[in-house]
Every structure is written in structure tokens, then in C-alpha cells.
């Protein structure tokens, strides 16, 4: 029984022409070999499994080949090529920097560089995962990397170029490897299946290529697993089952539920998916990718970005043209938010179901309108209601026709209080004054003027003139300012205190203790004993103004609150006596204390 070798090792490319998807790298290297313009240091960087180490080995074998071809390829027949293929070449050294990242490992490598190759032209040193080297190891390697011997070539390989020191980057010729496309991966997998006599559907290989995400090594590993799982027969169904991928048909069903707003069908479909063992984040991510593919299908220019199984391509394009881009963008936003918050959710299933509920009622909840080239999103709200205006009767000045001698009604401006019957909705063609357009004057009127008609049919001028005329009429006889009387003021003040007491307002006591003093016929002052009482009165200042003006019939009423502290109201503060004062007080009460002090010759400690 032959020993099994995985496809990633068995079908590793041996020449530049067999490298998949990196023609921009292989062409450059072959031309450099043909024209003998090889650099002394190379840096191969790119994603995993795209051929960095493979190209480094092919380069090392080709530059030491004794009989290279005209295209710059190794012959694979000479002694150097055979020893290299068998892993016995003395001119090739490969160091894994992930496990040998210390200064001592680099020093050992530098010591080996001094020895001239016994056979061949070059000694090639490959350092894989070079970004794992420590900073001290990088510094120890700088001088050798900058000026190596003529026979030494260094090839550094890494997946994270940003972690390498700039001093290293400046000494290397950098080659950026790209991800392998889906088509290139499928073609390579088909070649391997033909060599291994494996029956494989192209749809299954496309699914494998999409799952590998541009990594050929991952694609070959997946192929080996599925071949073992299916006994050498790959089809679309068992590939989806093995890779734990939802079929696109499931997402088409979810999309139908979303369009028809059939929430129950969507929830039942998700329950069926959940029973099969698919996690909620996998469903959200897959549906988001599905919506993205539909969005891509809407524009022919972006159709090249569509990477799906060929059997579903026509269905994607047909479905994508039916659905509006606005709906797809909104659905994509909902799915993206749901996927981001999935890990933080306690009830995972409910979290996914809430996302499905939003999607099913998306057409009702959100209305998308296009404004030029931009897309703006507006939530549907109830119909906008117009502002209600109160009807205002026109001002009627005093004229010879309507002057009946009644001074009270000689001129009046009637403003009705709003009620259900007086509130009018604005009618198209009418202005906010509530007056029909035929009574509002022509287009020659100045802005800001009032165009209401008088009783004689003449127009009024500016609003300021109306106010001036209204003031010149002596306030219509409705307002008379009575001079302040102390008795009336005190009575009104006492009634206000009663109101405060009934309302259990703590300001009642300061109001009751305040002393009123009239300064002139329109102003007075309230005198309080301290600032606290003053603050209580100031808090009720506005209400007090309204009350007193109406009660005393004086619109010009003004008052102020002042603090006048009385001596009798001040608290008595006892100052403690000093030691000498206490002694003198004792001597005054008890004279014998001084006599005792003198006889005993005592002194006071002040």
C-alpha cells in the first residue's frame, strides 16, 4: 500500500509555468533569470496558500539548473534539479522564522553564508514567516542582507508585510502575491480530478473554490476531505452537506417571503434551517451575501463581481432586475446590524427572528425615494396636518357713521378665544389671516402690511399705525390705573396669603411677616427681615404681579422686595471668656480666691 500524500504536496508546482494565478510574479522572475538580473534579496508577501514558498523553491532550483530551457525554466533532468527535487541539495536552506526567531538563529545563518557553494552558482536562503523575527534578530540580519556575498540570495516570505521593519523592506525586491481567482482554482481542481480519476461536478468545484477564498492550499485540502467523504464522487449536494453551507435555493425562498410579507412562512423556514444545525450568524451572513449578489446583478458593469454557481447565475440576474435597489440596500443594512450584534445577544434564535420580522415588513416600514443621484430614506408617518388658526375680527376705528357716543365701543379690536367651532383649517388660496384673497389686496401691497378692510371698505395701513391709533384712543376706556392705597394693598396682600395657606405653600409665612410700604401711586416695596424670606417672595413674584394688578386695577403696578434687619430680631451670641477674664470674674464673685493665690504665690497660665 502506497503512502498517501495530500494533494497540496503531491501537486505542488515544480516550474514557473505550473504556478496558478501568479503570472505577474513568475514572468518577472523568469525574465530576471534569462537576463541575469537577479537581485540579492527578495520579499514575497501575500495571503496564505497562494504560492510564496512554492515560487521561492522554484527560483532556487532554476538558478542552479545546469541546463535551463530557453523560457528560463529548470530542466528537471540535471544532477542539481534531481537533488533539489529529492530534498538533498546543499545549496538550499529554509528557515522557519516562526520557531527560530532569536538572534542566535540568525547568527548561525549568517555564519553559513560565508562558505562558498561546492556545486552550483548560488546558495539560496529562504526565511519563511519572516515577520515573526524579533527586532534584535532583524538588526543582526541587516548588514548581511544589505551586502551579501555574490553567491548568496535571500528570499523572505511573509503574510504580514506591515510588521517588517522599513530597513528590511528597503533592502529587498518586493513581490506582492494576489489571491487566486475562482475560475483559476476551478480549472486547477478539474485537472487534479482528471489525473486522480475523480468524478466531480463543476458546481461542486465552484463551491469549493468560493469556500477557499483565493487560497489554493485550502481548496486542495477541502477537495481531499470531500473525496474521502463521498468515496471519490463529488456532486453539488454532498459538497454543501460536507461544507455546512446553505443552498442558494433557501435564500431565494426567504426572499419570496420578504417580498410577499409572509412572516409565518419565513419563521417556519428558519426553524427548518435551525433544526439542520446551522447557526444563526451563518444564516445572516449567507443571506447578506445573497442580497449583495442580487445588488451586483442589477448593473451590467458590476456583473463580473458575481461569484456564484453557474446553474444559479441566470436566476440571480432575473431576480435582481425585479427587485428595487432601495429595498436591497435597506435589507443589507438590517442584516449587517443583526450580524454585528449576534454575539452580544442572549437569545440567539430570537435575535435572528427579529431580523426576519424587520425584513418581512420592510416595505411597510420604510419608503425609499431617489433625490437625483442620491438615495434618501424616509420613515412613513401619518399625513401632515395643517396648522390651525384662530379667526380674528378686523379692527373698526371711530368714524362719523358708527360713532354713537359710546366711548367704550367707539373703537374695538375683537379677538375671539379659540374653540372647536372657531378653529379653521387653512384653505388653498387663503392667507393665514383667515381673509379671502379677494379682500386681501392686490400684488402691489408692501410686505408686512395688513390688508384687512374697515367697515367703510377702506384698507388699513401698516400694523404699527393700527397700534398707534389704538393707543391714541385712550385705551378705549377699558383700563383705568387706580392709585395705590395702603389699606387696599394690605387687604389684597392678606387675601393672597390666605390663598397660599390654602395651597399649603411654605411661602405663606414670609408673605404674612412682610411689611408693606407705598413709595408712590404705582409702586410699593415689601420689607422682609432676612434674605430667606425675600427669596420666598421672589419665587412667587410673577403670580403676585398678575394677582395684584387685577385686584388693584393698576396696570402700571411695580414693587420691590428689600431686607431690613432689626436689632431685636438678631440672635444673641455668647462669646466665651478667656482665661484672664474667667479669673477676674471669679475674683469679683469670690475675693478669697485672690487672697489664696497671693499666699501660695501662684501664677495663672494664660
ZIHUKA-V619771 format. One record per residue. N is the residue number from 0. RES is the residue in one small letter. PSI is psi in whole degrees, 0 to 359 (* if undefined). Layout:
n=(N/N)
res=(RES/RES)
psi=(PSI/PSI)
This chain:
n=(0/1/2/3/4/5/6/7/8/9/10/11/12/13/14/15/16/17/18/19/20/21/22/23/24/25/26/27/28/29/30/31/32/33/34/35/36/37/38/39/40/41/42/43/44/45/46/47/48/49/50/51/52/53/54/55/56/57/58/59/60/61/62/63/64/65/66/67/68/69/70/71/72/73/74/75/76/77/78/79/80/81/82/83/84/85/86/87/88/89/90/91/92/93/94/95/96/97/98/99/100/101/102/103/104/105/106/107/108/109/110/111/112/113/114/115/116/117/118/119/120/121/122/123/124/125/126/127/128/129/130/131/132/133/134/135/136/137/138/139/140/141/142/143/144/145/146/147/148/149/150/151/152/153/154/155/156/157/158/159/160/161/162/163/164/165/166/167/168/169/170/171/172/173/174/175/176/177/178/179/180/181/182/183/184/185/186/187/188/189/190/191/192/193/194/195/196/197/198/199/200/201/202/203/204/205/206/207/208/209/210/211/212/213/214/215/216/217/218/219/220/221/222/223/224/225/226/227/228/229/230/231/232/233/234/235/236/237/238/239/240/241/242/243/244/245/246/247/248/249/250/251/252/253/254/255/256/257/258/259/260/261/262/263/264/265/266/267/268/269/270/271/272/273/274/275/276/277/278/279/280/281/282/283/284/285/286/287/288/289/290/291/292/293/294/295/296/297/298/299/300/301/302/303/304/305/306/307/308/309/310/311/312/313/314/315/316/317/318/319/320/321/322/323/324/325/326/327/328/329/330/331/332/333/334/335/336/337/338/339/340/341/342/343/344/345/346/347/348/349/350/351/352/353/354/355/356/357/358/359/360/361/362/363/364/365/366/367/368/369/370/371/372/373/374/375/376/377/378/379/380/381/382/383/384/385/386/387/388/389/390/391/392/393/394/395/396/397/398/399/400/401/402/403/404/405/406/407/408/409/410/411/412/413/414/415/416/417/418/419/420/421/422/423/424/425/426/427/428/429/430/431/432/433/434/435/436/437/438/439/440/441/442/443/444/445/446/447/448/449/450/451/452/453/454/455/456/457/458/459/460/461/462/463/464/465/466/467/468/469/470/471/472/473/474/475/476/477/478/479/480/481/482/483/484/485/486/487/488/489/490/491/492/493/494/495/496/497/498/499/500/501/502/503/504/505/506/507/508/509/510/511/512/513/514/515/516/517/518/519/520/521/522/523/524/525/526/527/528/529/530/531/532/533/534/535/536/537/538/539/540/541/542/543/544/545/546/547/548/549/550/551/552/553/554/555/556/557/558/559/560/561/562/563/564/565/566/567/568/569/570/571/572/573/574/575/576/577/578/579/580/581/582/583/584/585/586/587/588/589/590/591/592/593/594/595/596/597/598/599/600/601/602/603/604/605)
res=(x/x/x/x/x/x/x/x/x/x/x/x/x/x/x/x/x/x/x/x/x/x/x/x/x/x/x/x/x/x/x/x/x/x/x/x/x/x/x/x/x/x/x/x/x/x/x/x/x/x/x/x/x/x/x/x/x/x/x/x/x/x/x/x/x/x/x/x/x/x/x/x/x/x/x/x/x/x/x/x/x/x/x/x/x/x/x/x/x/x/x/x/x/x/x/x/x/x/x/x/x/x/x/x/x/x/x/x/x/x/x/x/x/x/x/x/x/x/x/x/x/x/x/x/x/x/x/x/x/x/x/x/x/x/x/x/x/x/x/x/x/x/x/x/x/x/x/x/x/x/x/x/x/x/x/x/x/x/x/x/x/x/x/x/x/x/x/x/x/x/x/x/x/x/x/x/x/x/x/x/x/x/x/x/x/x/x/x/x/x/x/x/x/x/x/x/x/x/x/x/x/x/x/x/x/x/x/x/x/x/x/x/x/x/x/x/x/x/x/x/x/x/x/x/x/x/x/x/x/x/x/x/x/x/x/x/x/x/x/x/x/x/x/x/x/x/x/x/x/x/x/x/x/x/x/x/x/x/x/x/x/x/x/x/x/x/x/x/x/x/x/x/x/x/x/x/x/x/x/x/x/x/x/x/x/x/x/x/x/x/x/x/x/x/x/x/x/x/x/x/x/x/x/x/x/x/x/x/x/x/x/x/x/x/x/x/x/x/x/x/x/x/x/x/x/x/x/x/x/x/x/x/x/x/x/x/x/x/x/x/x/x/x/x/x/x/x/x/x/x/x/x/x/x/x/x/x/x/x/x/x/x/x/x/x/x/x/x/x/x/x/x/x/x/x/x/x/x/x/x/x/x/x/x/x/x/x/x/x/x/x/x/x/x/x/x/x/x/x/x/x/x/x/x/x/x/x/x/x/x/x/x/x/x/x/x/x/x/x/x/x/x/x/x/x/x/x/x/x/x/x/x/x/x/x/x/x/x/x/x/x/x/x/x/x/x/x/x/x/x/x/x/x/x/x/x/x/x/x/x/x/x/x/x/x/x/x/x/x/x/x/x/x/x/x/x/x/x/x/x/x/x/x/x/x/x/x/x/x/x/x/x/x/x/x/x/x/x/x/x/x/x/x/x/x/x/x/x/x/x/x/x/x/x/x/x/x/x/x/x/x/x/x/x/x/x/x/x/x/x/x/x/x/x/x/x/x/x/x/x/x/x/x/x/x/x/x/x/x/x/x/x/x/x/x/x/x/x/x/x/x/x/x/x/x/x/x/x/x/x/x/x/x/x/x/x/x/x/x/x/x/x/x/x/x/x/x/x/x/x/x/x/x/x/x/x/x/x/x/x/x/x/x/x/x/x)
psi=(122/147/133/134/129/154/328/330/322/321/31/131/141/347/165/326/335/356/132/127/11/45/328/334/311/322/319/317/319/318/322/323/317/321/7/51/44/136/162/349/132/148/112/118/149/180/172/150/29/359/23/305/324/314/325/319/319/320/316/321/321/320/342/4/138/331/70/152/174/333/359/25/158/150/337/19/335/170/323/316/320/316/325/318/329/355/23/14/136/356/7/124/129/127/129/105/345/327/348/72/14/172/323/321/321/323/321/320/319/324/325/333/334/337/133/142/140/320/152/176/325/150/123/129/116/122/107/148/51/339/348/352/146/163/324/324/321/315/325/339/349/310/317/322/329/318/70/169/161/338/357/133/129/134/114/133/137/155/353/84/331/345/354/143/144/330/331/317/322/344/0/156/116/133/121/116/143/164/147/133/162/319/317/321/317/317/319/320/323/320/318/319/323/320/323/359/51/132/118/129/145/327/321/319/326/322/319/317/321/321/328/341/46/7/113/323/319/321/318/324/318/320/316/319/315/326/319/326/326/9/43/20/111/128/173/320/308/336/317/320/318/323/359/51/140/139/148/336/328/319/328/323/318/323/322/318/323/320/320/358/39/88/318/318/322/318/321/322/319/325/320/320/319/323/335/354/10/130/155/322/330/321/315/316/318/320/323/319/323/315/322/318/322/322/324/323/342/335/126/331/328/7/335/342/353/114/86/172/139/327/339/356/313/323/322/313/317/316/321/328/335/325/141/147/329/317/321/320/317/318/322/323/317/315/322/315/319/322/323/324/6/317/328/347/138/313/97/317/316/324/316/321/325/322/320/324/316/321/321/327/25/322/329/324/328/135/126/128/144/127/94/239/350/160/123/143/129/132/142/130/173/160/141/129/137/157/134/136/147/142/129/123/148/156/130/108/174/127/173/333/322/9/108/7/353/103/333/327/14/324/132/149/108/123/113/144/143/138/175/329/334/345/124/140/142/133/138/134/349/151/174/347/352/9/136/155/332/348/9/5/169/195/356/0/151/147/144/0/156/132/23/152/148/178/334/359/0/150/148/154/211/157/328/324/324/317/319/318/323/322/327/348/12/33/24/9/6/334/120/125/106/136/150/137/136/320/315/321/314/324/316/321/318/321/323/325/322/318/320/321/319/325/1/43/129/348/355/317/313/322/319/327/346/146/130/140/125/130/315/190/347/3/153/172/146/122/127/164/336/174/334/314/324/318/321/318/320/328/326/22/314/314/322/321/310/317/311/323/319/320/318/357/53/105/346/15/135/149/160/159/124/160/125/106/136/146/321/341/349/137/145/124/122/123/127/144/148/177/318/322/323/321/315/324/320/319/324/323/321/94/334/340/322/323/320/321/318/319/321/358/50/155/149/139/96/*)
